[in-house]
């Protein structure tokens, strides 16, 4: 995915991806002319794109693609300017996946919020991101139709 244009051109790189799809770590390098805002700090769109696809991908893979998983809402709280490289750790624990799987078993829609922090090289929070996912069991995998 490091070659996927929306991430690549935003300066976002995957630095670690767990084999069990519970965690991904992404990084955006120091702001440069292609990734900085008008003030020379991290562009807000870059910060948000660091987390954008990953919660739904991690959850979808852990659910063995038996559910439709869509982003429903996204929120970002800009805490301080990002003047250095920044990192985000996106985590979807198996215990949460088990809860979602059980809640979606009847075919009803499940909405779930996930959160992470984007931190600079000193470990200071630059932004907090919240993503709400919509999950519903696919009709063609058995269960209620």
N, C-alpha and C positions, 0 to 999 in steps of 0.2 A: 504493500500500500504506500510505501514511501515514494513511488513513482506516480501515484494517483494525482492528477493535476490540481484538484482543489486543495490538497494538503501541500504538495510540492511547491506550488507558487505562493502559498501563504507562509512558506518557510518552516513548516511543521514536519518533524521527523519522528518516526516510531523508534524508540531506543530499547524497548523490551516488550515482549508479548508472551504471556504464559501459554503453555501448551494446552492447558485445561480451560482457556477462555475466561478466566476469572479476573485477569488484570492486564492492563496495557499502560505503558509509560510513554508519554510523548514529550517532545521538546521543541521549542522554537529558539533559534539562536539569537544572539544580540541583535537589536533593531538595526536595520540597514536601509538604504534608500528604497528597497523594494518592499520592506515589511514594517517600516516606521510610520507613525501618524505625523501630523503637521508639527508636533512638538518634539519629534525625534525619539519618542518612546514606543513601546509595543502598540501596534494597531489593534483596536478592540476586536475587529473581525478576525484577526489572527488568533487572539486569545480564545474567542468563542469556537473557532474552527478546530482548535486543539482537541476539543471534547466532542464535537458535533456527531460524528458517525459511530463512535466507539461503544457507547452504552447499548445501542440497539444491536450492534454486531455481536458483542460479548453475550448479551442475553439470548439472542436468536440462536447462536451456536450452542450454548448450554442447554437450551430447550430442544436441541436436535432438530431445529427447523420445523417443529410440530405446531408452531404458533405463528401468526402474523405479528410482527413486532414493529411498531412505528413510533417515531418521535411525535409527541403530542404538544409539548410546550418546552420552551427553553428560557432560562433566565440567567443573567450574568450581573454580578455586583462588582464593579471596578473599585478596588480597595485603595490601590496606590499605583503610580506610574511604573511600568515595567521598563527599567533602564538596562537590564542585563538579559542574558538568556533566561528563559522560563521553562518550567517543567510541570506537568500534570500527571498524576497517577489516577487512573480510572479503574475502579474496582467494582465487580459484580459478584458478591459472595455466593457460593453454592447454596447456603441456607436461605437466602433471599430468593434464589431461583426456584428452590423447592416450594416455598410459599406461593410464588406466582404460578407455578405449574399446578399446584393443588387448587388455587383460586380459579384458574382458567379451565379446569377439567370439565366443568359443566357447559362450557361454550360461551359463558358470559365474558364481557369486556373487563379487563383488569387495568387499572391505572396505578403506576408506581413512580415515585420520585427517587432520583439518585443525585448525589452531590459530590463535588470534589473541589479542591483548591488548586489554583495555579500559583506556584511559588517562584521567586527569583533565586539567583545563585546563593544568596545569603539565607535562604529558607523563609524569607518574608512573604506573606500572602500578597499577591498582586490582584487576584480576582477570585471570586467564588462562583462556581457554575452549578446550576440546578437543571436537570433534564427530567421531564415526565415522559414515561413510555406508556404506550397503549399496547396491550397484549390481548389477543383472542386466539383460541385454538382454531386451527384450520379445519374446515369442514371435511376435507378428504382424508383425514388421519384417524377416523373413527370417532366415536362419541356422539353427542347430540348434533343434529343438523339444523 
